[in-house]
């Protein structure tokens, strides 16, 4: 990147990064557990979801992206110890139980890691205008005029 | 490296920098050259779309999600023409007198802050919003507080021609909010001040700034910088740093001033905040109308929390609700029936909460939650739940409770929640937008970074004019106090500029 190109806010950064691409099935499985409605997304909606989280990650320091990859790898494999299967192969209830364990973990670092991942998923899902419209959010720059 | 020379350089264009720029701008008619350097872009009016992700990414540093080193709180601060005034709600309050007493800055009184603030309140059209423009999200807060016998107050706000888009925090799409981007910076520019956007200050040396101007990325919003992309060395007789409570200490640290200023970066405070949500039986007006019309400060002194009305956007709301799965989704699907309250803790400035820099010179904010601060957040959230139920809500979401949902019929659960609920940092979403401290005013380097007029100790050409000057929490929305202090800093510069 040229020194005078701003490291953030570059729209061209909004493309699926190789780092995320390798975790795509896992990220989708996690997303469907965090937001059950995500199971109904079509490929175009998933692409929008991924573009949003990739763009958000592109704005963050590289160290944070590395930590996220490590965390995803742990989510992928740790369920093998407890359930005998990788995360994406678990039943929905098992997935939820596993993620709840991370969310309420006694170690703050693990709770924070899950919070970061959950935040990305929520951004990918609710950051899409279609999702906002689906929940009845209809803010309009014209304000009261549009409402009445 | 290109070279430039100015008499005065102001770093940052928010409540501090924008005010300093305006107050010094009459000097341009005497031939002085003044420039404001702003890291972020300047958007054209039509580019304020109100779309959540798009605007957050363009107008905020790290999209509004700047994470503390401990990963337990996100900080939201603007990075655009107008700084955080482009993305605040325009609530215009003066600090309580007890705050000024506690700050104990020699010569600084509430009377003086108030006198200076009056000027900006007039410029920014500060007034109480008309009754017919107040939505139910705000009315229900008033109703709930009154039923509980709590004295609610209306926010004076700085809007002109507000259409009630509710999108203040994404940059007003109607140019109604009277931040420095609409009032002080345009006035400064009319008087001859140059504003250089997309310009990041890398470091300072004796009366010199080393900066980098960024090209506008292809397809990005906003105007290109008036300067060619590249690195510059700018000579200046006076440098005023107004880069905010994160940016200002970080720049001074990058410039190697940490050794001679032992308090630099220390005493960061932020009003850590929780968004608490309730669901009513019927749809209410919430995503239309000014989002922040009322507040409750009667517990600020005794219990150290403030409650303010608020209404956020889908992603921020989703992030603020604890948990996941169907329970989380059911609150999101109820969006048109949601009422929201923002709980802000008045956190004390303590030494270990501080701004540092990493190896690359980027700011790192260390924030450790004292037990009394998390207890304050719990008490504030429970008080919010009482207001929601008093206003008729059917259920409330308390992010730190287990389970987070409290039904109206189970309101008796609130007492044990208030007394016993542990606050799991890292699980509960805590965010802050009132960033303060790090370059505190005071008497000497042992207790502060600047003198009472923002002059950095021992460096007469270097001034600070923003919320980093606060020696401790201001305990209320800070922008008017920042403008008053910036006015004070500018006045001293006007007195001294000829002799420097």
Contacts between the chains, C-beta under 8 A, distances in Angstrom:
chain1	res1	chain2	res2	distance
A	2	B	215	7.7
A	3	B	212	6.9
A	3	B	231	7.4
A	4	B	212	6.5
A	4	B	213	6.6
A	4	B	214	5.6
A	4	B	215	5.4
A	4	B	229	3.7
A	4	B	230	5.7
A	4	B	231	7.8
A	5	B	214	6.6
A	5	B	215	5.8
A	5	B	217	6.6
A	5	B	229	8.0
A	6	B	198	6.8
A	6	B	214	4.0
A	6	B	215	7.5
A	6	B	217	6.4
A	8	B	57	7.9
A	8	B	62	7.4
A	9	B	41	7.8
A	9	B	57	6.2
A	9	B	58	6.2
A	9	B	217	6.5
A	9	B	220	5.9
A	10	B	217	4.1
A	10	B	220	6.9
A	11	B	217	6.4
A	11	B	218	7.3
A	11	B	219	4.4
A	11	B	220	5.9
A	12	B	217	6.9
A	12	B	218	6.8
A	12	B	219	7.3
A	33	B	324	6.9
A	33	B	325	6.8
A	34	B	324	4.1
A	34	B	325	7.0
A	34	B	328	7.5
A	35	B	324	7.3
A	35	B	328	7.5
A	35	B	329	6.2
A	36	B	325	6.3
A	36	B	326	5.9
A	36	B	329	5.9
A	37	B	329	6.2
A	52	B	53	6.0
A	55	B	53	7.8
A	55	B	57	7.0
A	56	B	53	7.8
A	56	B	57	7.8
A	56	B	63	6.2
A	56	B	65	7.7
A	59	B	57	6.7
A	59	B	62	5.7
A	59	B	63	5.6
A	60	B	62	6.7
A	61	B	362	7.3
A	64	B	67	7.5
A	96	B	324	7.8
A	96	B	325	5.7
A	99	B	324	6.8
A	103	B	323	7.3
A	103	B	324	7.5
A	103	B	427	5.8
A	104	B	424	7.1
A	104	B	427	6.7
A	108	B	70	7.9
A	108	B	71	7.9
A	108	B	72	7.3
A	108	B	424	7.9
A	108	B	425	5.9
A	108	B	426	4.5
A	109	B	71	7.4
A	109	B	426	7.4
A	110	B	426	7.9
A	111	B	424	6.2
A	111	B	425	7.5
A	111	B	426	3.5
A	111	B	427	4.7
A	112	B	70	7.8
A	112	B	71	3.8
A	112	B	72	6.5
A	112	B	425	7.9
A	112	B	426	3.8
A	113	B	71	7.9
A	114	B	427	7.9
A	115	B	71	7.7
A	115	B	426	5.8
A	115	B	427	6.4
A	115	B	429	7.2
A	116	B	67	7.9
A	116	B	71	7.2
A	118	B	324	6.2
A	119	B	65	7.5
A	119	B	319	5.4
A	119	B	429	7.8
A	122	B	315	6.1
A	122	B	318	4.2
A	122	B	319	5.5
A	123	B	53	7.1
A	123	B	315	5.3
A	123	B	319	7.7
A	125	B	318	7.5
A	126	B	314	4.2
A	126	B	315	4.5
A	126	B	317	7.7
A	126	B	318	4.6
A	126	B	332	7.0
A	127	B	52	6.3
A	127	B	53	4.3
A	127	B	314	7.7
A	127	B	315	4.9
A	129	B	51	6.9
A	131	B	314	6.7
A	132	B	52	7.4
A	132	B	313	7.6
A	132	B	314	4.4
A	135	B	314	6.4
A	135	B	332	5.2
A	135	B	333	5.4
A	135	B	335	4.5
A	136	B	283	7.8
A	136	B	333	7.7
A	136	B	335	4.9
A	136	B	336	4.2
A	137	B	287	5.8
A	137	B	313	7.3
A	137	B	314	5.2
A	137	B	335	5.1
A	137	B	336	7.8
A	138	B	287	6.5
A	139	B	50	6.5
A	139	B	165	6.6
A	139	B	166	5.3
A	139	B	167	6.0
A	139	B	287	4.2
A	139	B	288	6.9
A	139	B	313	7.3
A	140	B	50	7.9
A	140	B	165	6.7
A	140	B	288	7.5
A	141	B	48	7.8
A	141	B	49	7.5
A	141	B	50	5.0
A	141	B	163	7.6
A	141	B	165	4.9
A	141	B	167	6.6
A	141	B	173	3.7
A	141	B	174	6.4
A	142	B	163	6.1
A	142	B	165	7.1
A	143	B	162	7.6
A	143	B	163	3.7
A	143	B	164	3.4
A	143	B	165	4.2
A	143	B	166	7.0
A	143	B	174	7.5
A	143	B	288	5.7
A	143	B	289	7.2
A	144	B	133	6.9
A	144	B	163	6.4
A	144	B	164	4.4
A	144	B	288	5.9
A	144	B	289	6.9
A	145	B	163	6.3
A	146	B	288	7.7
A	147	B	164	7.8
A	147	B	285	7.1
A	147	B	288	4.3
